[in-house]
Amino acid sequence: MRWQEPCGSTYVVAPSAFLGDWSSLIGAGTYSYDFRMIEVPTDGSPLPFEVRVSGPGGSLLWTAPQSGQPTDWIHHSIQIDEASWTVTSGSFAATLADVSEVRMRVRLFDNTTPGIKIGFDNVVLTPVPEPTTLIALGIGGLALMRRKRAG
C-alpha cells in the first residue's frame, strides 16, 4: 500500500481476515508489517507509529516513535503479549477473544500540507512456533543434513 497526502484518512482498517479470536496468539504470535518513509512534508512534527486493536472486550494500543526522515524499508514485529500493548479499555484477554477492528496509523505528521509519501507492505498476523516445535524442527534438520552427508 502506498499512502500520500492530501487524503482525509488517518488510519487504514484491516480486512476481515485479521478479525476474530486472537486468544491462541497470546504469548505465541506477532502482528508485523514493513514500513517505508518515501517523502516527508516540509512542515509538521512526526507522529508515532500506531496500531489499534479493538472489540467488545476493550481496546489495545501499540505505539513506537518514528524519526520523521525518509527511510528504507523498516520491519515492525509486535508480540501478542500484554507487555507490548497498552490496554486503553476493558482487558487484554477479553479484547483478543473477539477482535472486531484493527487499525494502523497512516498519517504520520501533524500537518495539512501535502508532501508525505509512505508505504506499508507485508502486514501479517502470525503464530510463533512453540520452543518444543522449534527444537523438533532443528533436530529434524540436523538428521536430514547428517543423512545427506552419509549417503
C-alpha positions in Angstrom: 0.0 0.0 0.0 1.2 3.5 -0.8 -0.3 6.5 1.0 0.1 10.1 0.0 -1.3 13.5 1.1 -3.7 15.0 0.5 -6.0 12.4 2.0 -8.7 12.6 4.7 -7.8 9.4 6.4 -5.6 9.0 9.5 -5.9 5.1 9.7 -6.2 2.1 7.4 -8.5 -0.7 8.6 -7.6 -4.3 8.3 -9.8 -6.6 6.2 -12.0 -9.3 7.9 -9.2 -12.0 7.6 -7.5 -10.2 10.5 -10.6 -10.3 12.8 -11.9 -12.8 15.2 -10.5 -14.7 18.1 -6.8 -14.0 18.8 -6.7 -15.8 22.1 -4.5 -18.6 20.8 -1.9 -15.9 19.8 -1.4 -14.5 23.3 2.3 -15.1 24.1 2.7 -17.1 20.9 2.1 -14.7 18.0 3.1 -11.5 16.3 1.5 -8.7 14.3 4.1 -7.4 11.8 4.5 -5.1 8.9 7.1 -3.3 6.8 7.1 0.5 6.5 9.0 2.9 4.3 9.0 6.7 4.5 9.4 7.8 0.9 8.9 11.6 1.2 8.4 13.8 4.2 6.4 17.1 4.3 8.1 20.5 4.6 6.3 21.2 7.9 4.7 19.4 10.8 6.1 17.1 13.6 6.3 13.4 13.3 3.6 11.3 15.0 4.3 7.8 16.4 3.7 4.5 14.6 0.4 3.2 15.9 -1.7 0.0 15.8 -5.1 -0.1 17.5 -6.9 -3.4 18.2 -10.5 -3.3 19.5 -13.5 -5.4 20.1 -16.4 -5.8 22.5 -14.0 -6.7 25.3 -11.9 -3.5 25.1 -9.2 -1.7 23.1 -5.4 -2.0 22.9 -2.8 0.4 21.6 0.8 -0.2 20.4 3.0 2.8 19.6 6.6 3.4 18.6 8.4 6.6 17.8 9.3 7.4 14.2 12.1 9.8 13.1 10.2 11.8 10.5 13.0 11.2 8.0 13.0 9.2 4.7 13.8 5.6 5.3 14.4 2.3 3.6 12.0 -0.5 4.5 11.8 -1.0 8.3 10.2 -4.1 9.7 8.0 -3.9 12.8 7.2 -7.1 14.7 4.8 -6.6 17.6 4.5 -9.5 20.1 1.0 -10.5 21.0 1.6 -10.2 24.8 0.3 -7.8 27.4 3.7 -6.2 27.9 3.8 -4.9 24.2 0.4 -3.2 24.3 -1.4 -0.5 26.3 -4.9 -1.5 27.4 -7.0 1.6 26.8 -10.3 0.0 27.9 -11.5 -3.4 29.0 -9.0 -6.1 29.4 -6.2 -7.6 27.2 -7.6 -11.1 27.1 -11.2 -10.0 26.6 -10.2 -7.7 23.7 -8.3 -10.5 21.9 -11.1 -13.0 22.4 -13.2 -11.1 19.8 -11.2 -8.7 17.7 -13.6 -6.6 15.6 -11.2 -3.9 14.3 -7.5 -3.5 13.6 -6.3 0.0 12.5 -2.9 1.3 11.6 -2.0 5.0 11.5 -1.0 6.2 8.1 -1.0 9.9 8.8 2.4 10.2 10.4 2.8 14.0 10.6 0.6 16.6 12.3 0.4 18.9 9.3 -2.0 19.6 6.5 0.5 20.4 3.8 0.8 17.8 1.0 4.2 16.2 0.7 4.3 13.0 2.6 4.5 9.6 0.8 4.8 6.4 2.8 4.5 2.7 2.0 3.2 -0.3 4.0 3.8 -3.9 3.0 3.7 -7.5 4.3 1.1 -6.9 7.0 0.9 -10.3 8.7 -0.7 -11.9 11.8 1.4 -15.0 12.7 1.5 -17.6 15.4 5.1 -18.1 16.6 6.1 -21.8 16.9 6.4 -23.0 20.5 10.0 -23.8 21.7 9.4 -27.5 21.6 8.3 -27.2 17.9 11.5 -25.2 17.1 13.6 -27.9 18.8 11.9 -30.7 16.9 12.4 -28.8 13.6 16.1 -28.2 14.5 16.7 -31.9 15.3 14.9 -33.0 12.1 17.0 -30.6 10.1 20.2 -31.9 11.6 19.1 -35.5 10.9 18.5 -34.7 7.3 21.9 -33.0 7.0 23.6 -36.0 8.5 21.7 -38.4 6.3 22.6 -36.5 3.2 26.4 -36.5 4.2 26.3 -40.2 4.9 24.6 -41.0 1.5 
